[in-house]
């Protein structure tokens, strides 16, 4: 099966078309955020503040890139275990988040929220952070610089290889794997 090309600006359209097991090459804007950043984003929302990036139609990559080597836009940036974001994910999905990139299974609550919100969970290859970094064209820290590698970053990616793991109609690559 060949990978299809998708752009993040059109995710509201194509998130519902992907099925678990589909391979794709993603280009466009993604935001990095791990559990510490998710906790802060939800605290901001609790205080009535806007999140540091637009949630509506966005894609979040669960990654904490390593320091940037000279001459490159980013260091190694492989996916982190997605389950650590599960306490925050249903809320962010209800606020318009359309895609998440990480590794590993998600809770039944998150899988249900993905389905209910017409979103998609994509998996990147774990242990291949240096290869993932080759897909990053540019990087900008947009929030929580004090978190270092776990700050929220805006990445521009080109042809980032991913697999749809949990889709908007209930398909889940992890079912029966446990």
Contact map, one row per residue, 1 for C-alpha under 8 A:
1110000000000000000000100000000000000000000000000000000000000000000000000000000000000000000000000000000000000000000000000000000000000000000000000000000000000000000000000000000000
1111000000000000000000100000000000000000000000000000000000000000000000000000000000000000000000000000000000000000000000000000000000000000000000000000000000000000000000000000000000
1111100000000000000001111000000000000000000000000000000000000000000000000000000000000000000000000000000000000000000000000000000000000000000000000000000000000000000000000000000000
0111110000000000000000111000000000000000000000000000000000000000000000000000000000000000000000000000000000000000000000000000000000000000000000000000000000000000000000000000000000
0011111000000000000000011110000000000000000000000000000000000000000000000000000000000000000000000000000000000000000000000000000000000000000000000000000000000010000000000000000000
0001111101100100000000011110000000000000000000000000000000000000000000000000000000000000000000000000000000000000000000000000000000000000000000000000000000000000000000000000000000
0000111111100000000000000111000000000000000000000000000000000000000000000000000000000000000000000000000000000000000000000000000000000000000000000000000000000000000000000000000000
0000011111100000000000000111110000000000000000000000000001100000000000000000000000000000000000000000000000000000000000000000000000000000000000000000000000000000000000000000000000
0000001111110000000000000001100000000000000000000000000010000000000000000000000000000000000000000000000000000000000000000000000000000000000000000000000000000000000000000000000000
0000011111111100000000000000000000000000000000000000000000000000000000000000000000000000000000000000000000000000000000000000000000000000000000000000000000000000000000000000000000
0000011111111110000000000000000000000000000000000000000011000000000000000000000000000000000000000110000000000000000000000000000000000000000000000000000000000000000000000000000000
0000000011111111000000000000000000000000000000000000000010000000000000000000000000000000000000000100000000000000000000100000000000000000000000000000000000000000000000000000000000
0000000001111111100000000000000000000000000000000000000000000000000000000000000000000000000000000000000000000000000000000000000000000000000000000000000000000000000000000000000000
0000010001111111110000000000000000000000000000000000000000000000000000000000000000000000000000000000000000000000000000000000000000000000000000000000000000000000000000000000000000
0000000000111111110000000000000000000000000000000000000000000000000000000000000000000000000000000110000000000000000001110000000000000000000000000000000000000000000000110000000000
0000000000011111110000000000000000000000000000000000000000000000000000000000000000000000000000000000000000000000000001110000000000000000000000000000000000000000000000111000000000
0000000000001111111000000000000000000000000000000000000000000000000000000000000000000000000000000000000000000000000000000000000000000000000000000000000000000000000000000000000000
0000000000000111111101000000000000000000000000000000000000000000000000000000000000000000000000000000000000000000000000010000000000000000000000000000000000000000000100110000000000
0000000000000000111111000000000000000000000000000000000000000000000000000000000000000000000000000000000000000000000000000000000000000000000000000000000000000000000111111010000000
0000000000000000011111000000000000000000000000000000000000000000000000000000000000000000000000000000000000000000000000000000000000000000000000000000000000000000001111100011100000
0000000000000000001111100000000000000000000000000000000000000000000000000000000000000000000000000000000000000000000000000000000000000000000000000000000000000000001110000000100000
0010000000000000011111110000000000000000000000000000000000000000000000000000000000000000000000000000000000000000000000000000000000000000000000000000000000000000001100000000000000
1111000000000000000011111000000000000000000000000000000000000000000000000000000000000000000000000000000000000000000000000000000000000000000000000000000000000000111100000000000000
0011110000000000000001111100000000000000000000000000000000000000000000000000000000000000000000000000000000000000000000000000000000000000000000000000000000000001111100000000000000
0011110000000000000000111110000000000000000000000000000000000000000000000000000000000000000000000000000000000000000000000000000000000000000000000000000000000111110000000000000000
0000111100000000000000011111000000000000000000000000000000000000000000000000000000000000000000000000000000000000000000000000000000000000000000000000000000001111110000000000000000
0000111100000000000000001111100000000000000000000000000000000000000000000000000000000000000000000000000000000000000000000000000000000000000000000000000000011111000000000000000000
0000001110000000000000000111110000000000000000000000000000000000000000000000000000000000000000000000000000000000000000000000000000000000000000000000000000111100000000000000000000
0000000110000000000000000011111000000000000000000000000001100000000000000000000000000000000000000000000000000000000000000000000000000000000000000000000001111000000000000000000000
0000000100000000000000000001111100000000000000000000000001111000000000000000000000000000000000000000000000000000000000000000000000000000000000000000000001111000000000000000000000
0000000000000000000000000000111110000000000000000000000001111000000000000000000000000000000000000000000000000000000000000000000000000000000000000000000111100000000000000000000000
0000000000000000000000000000011111000000000000000000000000011111000000000000000000000000000000000000000000000000000000000000000000000000000000000000011111100000000000000000000000
0000000000000000000000000000001111111100000000000000000000011111000000000000000000000000000000000000000000000000000000000000000000000000000000000000011110000000000000000000000000
0000000000000000000000000000000111111100000000000000000000000111000000000000000100011000000000000000000000000000000000000000000000000000000000000000010000000000000000000000000000
0000000000000000000000000000000011111110000000000000000000000000000000000000000000011000000000000000000000000000000000000000000000000000000000000000000000000000000000000000000000
0000000000000000000000000000000011111111000000000000000000000000000000000000000000000000000000000000000000000000000000000000000000000000000000000010010000000000000000000000000000
0000000000000000000000000000000011111111100000000000000000000000000000000000000000000000000000000000000000000000000000000000000000000000000000010010011100000000000000000000000000
0000000000000000000000000000000011111111110000000000000000000000000000000000000000001001000000000000000000000000000000000000000000000000000000000000000000000000000000000000000000
0000000000000000000000000000000000111111111000000000000000000000000000000000000000000001000000000000000000000000000000000000000000000000000000000000000000000000000000000000000000
0000000000000000000000000000000000011111111100000000000000000000000000000000000000000000000000000000000000000000000000000000000000000000000000000000000000000000000000000000000000
0000000000000000000000000000000000001111111110000011000000000000000000000000000000000000000000000000000000000000000000000000000000000000000000000000000000000000000000000000000000
0000000000000000000000000000000000000111111111000000000000000000000000000000000000000001000000000000000000000000000000000000000000000000000000000000000000000000000000000000000000
0000000000000000000000000000000000000011111111100000000000000000000000000000000000000000000000000000000000000000000000000000000000000000000000000000000000000000000000000000000000
0000000000000000000000000000000000000001111111111110000000000000000000000000000000000000000000000000000000000000000000000000000000000000000000000000000000000000000000000000000000
0000000000000000000000000000000000000000111111111110000000000000000000000000000000000000000000000000000000000000000000000000000000000000000000000000000000000000000000000000000000
0000000000000000000000000000000000000000011111111000000000000000000000000000000000000000000000000000000000000000000000000000000000000000000000000000000000000000000000000000000000
0000000000000000000000000000000000000000001111111000000000000000000000000000000000000000000000000000000000000000000000000000000000000000000000000000000000000000000000000000000000
0000000000000000000000000000000000000000000111111100000000000000000000000000000000000000000000000000000000000000000000000000000000000000000000000000000000000000000000000000000000
0000000000000000000000000000000000000000000111111110000000000000000000000000000000000000000000000000000000000000000000000000000000000000000000000000000000000000000000000000000000
0000000000000000000000000000000000000000000110011111000000000000000000000000000000000000000000000000000000000000000000000000000000000000000000000000000000000000000000000000000000
0000000000000000000000000000000000000000100110001111111000000000000000000000000000000000000000000000000000000000000000000000000000000000000000000000000000000000000000000000000000
0000000000000000000000000000000000000000100000000111110000000000000000000000000000000000000000000000000000000000000000000000000000000000000001100000000000000000000000000000000000
0000000000000000000000000000000000000000000000000011111000000000000000000000000000000000000000000000000000000000000000000000000000000000000001000000000000000000000000000000000000
0000000000000000000000000000000000000000000000000011111111000000000000000000000000000000000000000000000000000000000000000000000000000000000000000000000000000000000000000000000000
0000000000000000000000000000000000000000000000000010111111000000000000000000000000000000000100111000000000000000000000000000000000000000000000000000000000000000000000000000000000
0000000000000000000000000000000000000000000000000000011111000000000000000000000000000000000000111100000000000000000000000000000000000000000000000000000000000000000000000000000000
0000000010110000000000000000000000000000000000000000011111100000000000000000000000000000000000011110000000000000000000000000000000000000000000000000000000000000000000000000000000
0000000100100000000000000000111000000000000000000000011111110000000000000000000000000000000000011110000000000000000000000000000000000000000000000000000000000000000000000000000000
0000000100000000000000000000111000000000000000000000000011111000000000000000000000000000000000001111100000000000000000000000000000000000000000000000000000000000000000000000000000
0000000000000000000000000000011110000000000000000000000001111100000000000000000000000000000000001011100000000000000000000000000000000000000000000000000000000000000000000000000000
0000000000000000000000000000011110000000000000000000000000111110000000000000001000000000000000000001110000000000000000000000000000000000000000000000000000000000000000000000000000
0000000000000000000000000000000111000000000000000000000000011111000000000000001111000000000000000001110000000000000000000000000000000000000000000000000000000000000000000000000000
0000000000000000000000000000000111000000000000000000000000001111100000000000111100000000000000000000010000000000000000000000000000000000000000000000010000000000000000000000000000
0000000000000000000000000000000111000000000000000000000000000111110000000000111100000000000000000000000000000000000000000000000000000000000000000000111000000000000000000000000000
0000000000000000000000000000000000000000000000000000000000000011111000000111110000000000000000000000000000000000000000000000000000000000000000000000110000000000000000000000000000
0000000000000000000000000000000000000000000000000000000000000001111100000111100000000000000000000000000000000000000000000000000000000000000000000000100000000000000000000000000000
0000000000000000000000000000000000000000000000000000000000000000111110000111000000000000000000000000000000000000000000000000000000000000000000000000100000000000000000000000000000
0000000000000000000000000000000000000000000000000000000000000000011111011111000000000000000000000000000000000000000000000000000000000000000000000000000000000000000000000000000000
0000000000000000000000000000000000000000000000000000000000000000001111111110000000000000000000000000000000000000000000000000000000000000000000000000000000000000000000000000000000
0000000000000000000000000000000000000000000000000000000000000000000111110000000000000000000000000000000000000000000000000000000000000000000000000000000000000000000000000000000000
0000000000000000000000000000000000000000000000000000000000000000000011111000000000000000000000000000000000000000000000000000000000000000000000000000000000000000000000000000000000
0000000000000000000000000000000000000000000000000000000000000000000111111110000000000000000000000000000000000000000000000000000000000000000000000000000000000000000000000000000000
0000000000000000000000000000000000000000000000000000000000000000000110111110000000000000000000000000000000000000000000000000000000000001111000000000000000000000000000000000000000
0000000000000000000000000000000000000000000000000000000000000000111110011111100000000000000000000000000000000000000000000000000000001001011000000000000000000000000000000000000000
0000000000000000000000000000000000000000000000000000000000000000111110011111100000000000000000000000000000000000000000000000000001001000000000000000000000000000000000000000000000
0000000000000000000000000000000000000000000000000000000000000000111100000111110000000000000000000000000000000000000000000000000011111000000000000000000000000000000000000000000000
0000000000000000000000000000000000000000000000000000000000000011110000000111111000000000000000000000000000000000000000000000000011011000000000000000000000000000000000000000000000
0000000000000000000000000000000000000000000000000000000000000011100000000001111100000000000000000000000000000000000000000001111111011000000000000000000000000000000000000000000000
0000000000000000000000000000000000000000000000000000000000001111000000000000111110000000000000000000111000000000000000000001110010000000000000000000000000000000000000000000000000
0000000000000000000000000000000001000000000000000000000000000111000000000000011111000000000000000000011000000000000000000000010000000000000000000000000000000000000000000000000000
0000000000000000000000000000000000000000000000000000000000000100000000000000001111110000000000000000011100000000000000000000000000000000000000000000000000000000000000000000000000
0000000000000000000000000000000000000000000000000000000000000100000000000000000111111100000000000000011111000000000000000000000000000000000000000000000000000000000000000000000000
0000000000000000000000000000000000000000000000000000000000000000000000000000000011111100000000000000000111100000000000000000000000000000000000000000000000000000000000000000000000
0000000000000000000000000000000001100000000000000000000000000000000000000000000011111110000000000000000000000000000000000000000000000000000000000000000000000000000000000000000000
0000000000000000000000000000000001100100000000000000000000000000000000000000000001111111100000000000000000000000000000000000000000000000000000000000000000000000000000000000000000
0000000000000000000000000000000000000000000000000000000000000000000000000000000001111111110000000000000001100100000000000000000000000000000000000000000000000000000000000000000000
0000000000000000000000000000000000000000000000000000000000000000000000000000000000011111110000000000000000000000000000000000000000000000000000000000000000000000000000000000000000
0000000000000000000000000000000000000110010000000000000000000000000000000000000000001111111100000000000000000000000000000000000000000000000000000000000000000000000000000000000000
0000000000000000000000000000000000000000000000000000000000000000000000000000000000001111111110000000000000000100000000000000000000000000000000000000000000000000000000000000000000
0000000000000000000000000000000000000000000000000000000000000000000000000000000000000111111111000000000000001100110000000000000000000000000000000000000000000000000000000000000000
0000000000000000000000000000000000000000000000000000000000000000000000000000000000000001111111100000000000000000000000000000000000000000000000000000000000000000000000000000000000
0000000000000000000000000000000000000000000000000000001000000000000000000000000000000001111111111000000000000000000000000000000000000000000000000000000000000000000000000000000000
0000000000000000000000000000000000000000000000000000000000000000000000000000000000000000111111111100000000000000110010100000000000000000000000000000000000000000000000000000000000
0000000000000000000000000000000000000000000000000000000000000000000000000000000000000000011111111000000000000000100010000000000000000000000000000000000000000000000000000000000000
0000000000000000000000000000000000000000000000000000001100000000000000000000000000000000001111111000000000000000000000000000000000000000000000000000000000000000000000000000000000
0000000000000000000000000000000000000000000000000000001111000000000000000000000000000000000111111100000000000000000010000000000000000000000000000000000000000000000000000000000000
0000000000000000000000000000000000000000000000000000001111110000000000000000000000000000000111111110000000000000000000100000000000000000000000000000000000000000000000000000000000
0000000000110010000000000000000000000000000000000000000111100000000000000000000000000000000010011111000000000000000011110000000000000000000000000000000000000000000000000000000000
0000000000100010000000000000000000000000000000000000000011110000000000000000000000000000000000001111100000000000000000111100000000000000000000000000000000000000000000000000000000
0000000000000000000000000000000000000000000000000000000000111100000000000000000000000000000000000111110000000000000000011100000000000000000000000000000000000000000000000000000000
0000000000000000000000000000000000000000000000000000000000111100000000000000001000000000000000000011111000000000000000001111000000000000000000000000000000000000000000000000000000
0000000000000000000000000000000000000000000000000000000000001110000000000000001111000000000000000001111100000000000000001111000000000000000000000000000000000000000000000000000000
0000000000000000000000000000000000000000000000000000000000000000000000000000001111000000000000000000111110000000000000000011110000000000000000000000000000000000000000000000000000
0000000000000000000000000000000000000000000000000000000000000000000000000000000011100000000000000000011111000000000000000010000000000000000000000000000000000000000000000000000000
0000000000000000000000000000000000000000000000000000000000000000000000000000000001100000000000000000001111100000000000000000000000000000000000000000000000000000000000000000010000
0000000000000000000000000000000000000000000000000000000000000000000000000000000001100100000000000000000111110110000000000000000000000000000000000000000000000000000000000000000000
0000000000000000000000000000000000000000000000000000000000000000000000000000000000100100000000000000000011111110000000000000000000000000000000000000000000000000000000000000000000
0000000000000000000000000000000000000000000000000000000000000000000000000000000000000000000000000000000001111111000000000000000000000000000000000000000000000000000000000000000000
0000000000000000000000000000000000000000000000000000000000000000000000000000000000000000010000000000000000111111100000000000000000000000000000000000000000000000000000000000000000
0000000000000000000000000000000000000000000000000000000000000000000000000000000000000100110000000000000001111111110000000000000000000000000000000000000000000000000000000000000000
0000000000000000000000000000000000000000000000000000000000000000000000000000000000000000000000000000000001111111111000000000000000000000000000000000000000000000000001000100000000
0000000000000000000000000000000000000000000000000000000000000000000000000000000000000000000000000000000000011111111100000000000000000000000000000000000000000000000000000100000000
0000000000000000000000000000000000000000000000000000000000000000000000000000000000000000010011000000000000001111111110000000000000000000000000000000000000000000000000000000000000
0000000000000000000000000000000000000000000000000000000000000000000000000000000000000000010010000000000000000111111111111000000000000000000000000000000000000000000001110000000000
0000000000000000000000000000000000000000000000000000000000000000000000000000000000000000000000000000000000000011111111110000000000000000000000000000000000000000000000111100000000
0000000000000000000000000000000000000000000000000000000000000000000000000000000000000000000000000000000000000001111111100000000000000000000000000000000000000000000000010000000000
0000000000000000000000000000000000000000000000000000000000000000000000000000000000000000000011010100000000000000111111100000000000000000000000000000000000000000000000010000000000
0000000000000011000000000000000000000000000000000000000000000000000000000000000000000000000000000100000000000000011111110000000000000000000000000000000000000000000000111000000000
0000000000010011000000000000000000000000000000000000000000000000000000000000000000000000000010001110000000000000011111111000000000000000000000000000000000000000000000110000000000
0000000000000011010000000000000000000000000000000000000000000000000000000000000000000000000000000111000000000000011001111100000000000000000000000000000000000000000111110000000000
0000000000000000000000000000000000000000000000000000000000000000000000000000000000000000000000000011110000000000010000111110000000000000000000000000000000000000000111100000000000
0000000000000000000000000000000000000000000000000000000000000000000000000000000000000000000000000011110000000000000000011111000000000000000000000000000000000000011111000000000000
0000000000000000000000000000000000000000000000000000000000000000000000000000000000000000000000000000111100000000000000001111100000000000000000000000000000000000011110000000000000
0000000000000000000000000000000000000000000000000000000000000000000000000000011000000000000000000000111000000000000000000111110000000000000000000000000000000000111000000000000000
0000000000000000000000000000000000000000000000000000000000000000000000000000011000000000000000000000001000000000000000000011111110000000000000000000000000000000010000000000000000
0000000000000000000000000000000000000000000000000000000000000000000000000000011100000000000000000000001000000000000000000001111110000000000000000000000000000000000000000000000000
0000000000000000000000000000000000000000000000000000000000000000000000000000010000000000000000000000000000000000000000000000111110000000000000000000000000000000000000000000000000
0000000000000000000000000000000000000000000000000000000000000000000000000000010000000000000000000000000000000000000000000000111111110000000000000000000000000000000000000000000000
0000000000000000000000000000000000000000000000000000000000000000000000000001111000000000000000000000000000000000000000000000111111111000000000000000000000000000000000000000000000
0000000000000000000000000000000000000000000000000000000000000000000000000011110000000000000000000000000000000000000000000000000111111100000000000000000000000000000000000000000000
0000000000000000000000000000000000000000000000000000000000000000000000000001000000000000000000000000000000000000000000000000000111111110000000000000000000000000000000000000000000
0000000000000000000000000000000000000000000000000000000000000000000000000001110000000000000000000000000000000000000000000000000111111111000000000000000000000001100000000000000000
0000000000000000000000000000000000000000000000000000000000000000000000000111110000000000000000000000000000000000000000000000000011111111000000000000000000000000000000000000000000
0000000000000000000000000000000000000000000000000000000000000000000000000000000000000000000000000000000000000000000000000000000001111111100000000000000000000000000000000000000000
0000000000000000000000000000000000000000000000000000000000000000000000000000000000000000000000000000000000000000000000000000000000111111100000000000000000001111000000000000000000
0000000000000000000000000000000000000000000000000000000000000000000000001100000000000000000000000000000000000000000000000000000000011111111000000000000000111100000000000000000000
0000000000000000000000000000000000000000000000000000000000000000000000001000000000000000000000000000000000000000000000000000000000000111111000000000000000111100000000000000000000
0000000000000000000000000000000000000000000000000000000000000000000000001100000000000000000000000000000000000000000000000000000000000001111100000000000000111000000000000000000000
0000000000000000000000000000000000000000000000000000000000000000000000001100000000000000000000000000000000000000000000000000000000000001111110000000000011110000000000000000000000
0000000000000000000000000000000000000000000000000000000000000000000000000000000000000000000000000000000000000000000000000000000000000000011111000000000011100000000000000000000000
0000000000000000000000000000000000000000000000000000000000000000000000000000000000000000000000000000000000000000000000000000000000000000001111101000001111000000000000000000000000
0000000000000000000000000000000000000000000000000001100000000000000000000000000000000000000000000000000000000000000000000000000000000000000111111000001111000000000000000000000000
0000000000000000000000000000000000000000000000000001000000000000000000000000000000000000000000000000000000000000000000000000000000000000000011111000001110000000000000000000000000
0000000000000000000000000000000000001000000000000000000000000000000000000000000000000000000000000000000000000000000000000000000000000000000001111111001100000000000000000000000000
0000000000000000000000000000000000000000000000000000000000000000000000000000000000000000000000000000000000000000000000000000000000000000000011111111001100000000000000000000000000
0000000000000000000000000000000000000000000000000000000000000000000000000000000000000000000000000000000000000000000000000000000000000000000000011111001000000000000000000000000000
0000000000000000000000000000000000011000000000000000000000000000000000000000000000000000000000000000000000000000000000000000000000000000000000011111111000000000000000000000000000
0000000000000000000000000000000000000000000000000000000000000000000000000000000000000000000000000000000000000000000000000000000000000000000000011111111000000000000000000000000000
0000000000000000000000000000000000000000000000000000000000000001111000000000000000000000000000000000000000000000000000000000000000000000000000000011111000000000000000000000000000
0000000000000000000000000000000111011000000000000000000000000011100000000000000000000000000000000000000000000000000000000000000000000000000000000011111100000000000000000000000000
0000000000000000000000000000000110001000000000000000000000000001000000000000000000000000000000000000000000000000000000000000000000000000000011111111111110000000000000000000000000
0000000000000000000000000000001110001000000000000000000000000000000000000000000000000000000000000000000000000000000000000000000000000000000011111000011111000000000000000000000000
0000000000000000000000000000001110000000000000000000000000000000000000000000000000000000000000000000000000000000000000000000000000000000001111100000001111100000000000000000000000
0000000000000000000000000000111100000000000000000000000000000000000000000000000000000000000000000000000000000000000000000000000000000000001111000000000111110000000000000000000000
0000000000000000000000000001111100000000000000000000000000000000000000000000000000000000000000000000000000000000000000000000000000000001111100000000000011111000000000000000000000
0000000000000000000000000011110000000000000000000000000000000000000000000000000000000000000000000000000000000000000000000000000000000001111000000000000001111100000000000000000000
0000000000000000000000000111110000000000000000000000000000000000000000000000000000000000000000000000000000000000000000000000000000000011110000000000000000111111000000000000000000
0000000000000000000000001111000000000000000000000000000000000000000000000000000000000000000000000000000000000000000000000000000000000011100000000000000000011111000000000000000000
0000100000000000000000001110000000000000000000000000000000000000000000000000000000000000000000000000000000000000000000000000000000000010000000000000000000001111100000000000000000
0000000000000000000000011110000000000000000000000000000000000000000000000000000000000000000000000000000000000000000000000000000000010010000000000000000000001111110000000000000000
0000000000000000000000111100000000000000000000000000000000000000000000000000000000000000000000000000000000000000000000000001000000010000000000000000000000000011111000000000000000
0000000000000000000000111100000000000000000000000000000000000000000000000000000000000000000000000000000000000000000000000111100000000000000000000000000000000001111100000000000000
0000000000000000000111110000000000000000000000000000000000000000000000000000000000000000000000000000000000000000000000000111000000000000000000000000000000000000111110000000000000
0000000000000000011111110000000000000000000000000000000000000000000000000000000000000000000000000000000000000000000000011110000000000000000000000000000000000000011111100000000000
0000000000000000001110000000000000000000000000000000000000000000000000000000000000000000000000000000000000000000000000011110000000000000000000000000000000000000001111100011110000
0000000000000000001100000000000000000000000000000000000000000000000000000000000000000000000000000000000000000010010000011100000000000000000000000000000000000000000111110111100000
0000000000000011011100000000000000000000000000000000000000000000000000000000000000000000000000000000000000000000011001111000000000000000000000000000000000000000000111111111000000
0000000000000011011000000000000000000000000000000000000000000000000000000000000000000000000000000000000000000000011111110000000000000000000000000000000000000000000001111110000000
0000000000000001001000000000000000000000000000000000000000000000000000000000000000000000000000000000000000000000001001000000000000000000000000000000000000000000000000111110000000
0000000000000000000000000000000000000000000000000000000000000000000000000000000000000000000000000000000000000011001000000000000000000000000000000000000000000000000001111111000000
0000000000000000001100000000000000000000000000000000000000000000000000000000000000000000000000000000000000000000000000000000000000000000000000000000000000000000000011111111100000
0000000000000000000100000000000000000000000000000000000000000000000000000000000000000000000000000000000000000000000000000000000000000000000000000000000000000000000011100111111000
0000000000000000000110000000000000000000000000000000000000000000000000000000000000000000000000000000000000000000000000000000000000000000000000000000000000000000000011000011111000
0000000000000000000000000000000000000000000000000000000000000000000000000000000000000000000000000000000010000000000000000000000000000000000000000000000000000000000010000001111111
0000000000000000000000000000000000000000000000000000000000000000000000000000000000000000000000000000000000000000000000000000000000000000000000000000000000000000000000000001111111
0000000000000000000000000000000000000000000000000000000000000000000000000000000000000000000000000000000000000000000000000000000000000000000000000000000000000000000000000000011111
0000000000000000000000000000000000000000000000000000000000000000000000000000000000000000000000000000000000000000000000000000000000000000000000000000000000000000000000000000011111
0000000000000000000000000000000000000000000000000000000000000000000000000000000000000000000000000000000000000000000000000000000000000000000000000000000000000000000000000000011111
